[in-house]
Amino acid sequence: MAQLPRVPDIEAQRAAMMELSFLIGKWSGEARLWRGPGEPLELVQTEEAQYKLGGLVLMIEGIGRNKSDGKVALQALATVCTTRKREWVACVRATTAATWEPT
């Protein structure tokens, strides 16, 4: 006999996502970006985090602007959701390969 597909517990997933509510809002600060050897770029980094799909997905968009000229040096977009086991899963995409650290 075939098993019926498992119906996701949407309310449990939404409750798990609410544990990340401290991230919601607009954030900004200074950061350093390394694109290889040499001096890092000094950035002003902004992030905006908001819930989507009724609280089932957290979307975070980041933009890093070069401190010296204000040009965009980094753009990133991340989505976070939960699994059946209440584990968070993130998918991040960025316009540059780099490592960075907040200052």
C-alpha positions in Angstrom: 0.0 0.0 0.0 1.4 3.4 -1.0 1.9 6.0 1.7 0.0 9.3 1.5 2.2 12.3 1.0 3.0 14.1 4.3 1.2 17.4 4.7 3.5 20.1 6.0 2.7 21.7 9.3 2.6 25.3 8.1 2.0 26.8 11.6 5.0 24.9 13.0 7.2 26.2 10.2 5.9 29.7 10.7 6.6 29.5 14.4 10.1 28.3 13.8 10.7 31.3 11.4 9.5 33.7 14.1 12.6 32.8 16.1 14.5 34.9 13.6 12.3 37.9 14.0 15.2 39.8 15.7 16.7 40.1 12.1 13.7 41.9 10.7 14.3 45.5 9.7 16.9 47.7 8.0 20.5 47.6 9.1 23.6 49.5 8.1 27.2 49.8 9.1 30.8 49.7 7.9 32.4 46.6 6.5 35.6 45.4 4.8 35.6 43.4 1.6 38.6 41.3 0.4 38.6 40.2 -3.3 42.0 38.6 -3.0 45.4 39.7 -1.9 45.9 43.4 -1.1 44.0 46.0 0.7 40.3 45.5 1.4 37.6 47.7 0.1 36.0 49.8 2.8 32.2 49.6 2.5 29.0 51.1 3.9 26.8 47.9 4.0 23.0 48.0 4.3 20.8 45.0 4.8 17.0 44.7 4.8 15.4 41.7 6.2 11.7 40.9 5.8 9.3 38.0 6.0 7.6 36.8 2.8 4.9 34.3 2.1 3.1 35.0 5.4 6.2 34.5 7.5 7.3 31.2 5.9 10.4 32.7 4.2 12.8 35.3 5.4 14.4 37.4 2.7 17.6 39.4 3.3 18.9 41.8 0.7 22.3 43.5 1.1 24.1 46.2 -0.7 27.7 47.3 -0.1 28.8 50.6 -1.4 32.4 51.7 -1.6 33.1 54.3 1.0 35.3 56.4 -1.3 32.9 56.9 -4.2 29.6 55.4 -3.2 29.6 52.9 -6.1 28.0 49.5 -5.5 30.7 46.9 -4.8 28.5 44.1 -3.5 24.9 43.0 -3.8 23.6 39.9 -2.1 20.2 38.2 -1.6 19.5 35.4 0.8 16.4 33.4 1.6 15.9 31.4 4.7 13.2 28.8 5.4 12.7 25.8 7.6 12.6 22.0 7.0 10.2 19.6 8.6 12.7 19.1 11.4 12.7 22.9 12.2 16.2 23.4 10.8 16.9 26.6 9.0 18.0 26.4 5.4 19.6 29.4 3.7 20.3 30.1 0.0 22.7 33.1 -0.6 23.6 34.6 -3.9 26.1 37.5 -4.3 27.4 39.5 -7.3 31.1 39.1 -6.2 33.3 36.4 -4.8 34.8 37.8 -1.6 35.2 37.5 2.1 34.0 40.3 4.3 33.9 41.2 8.0 31.9 43.9 9.8 34.1 46.7 11.3 
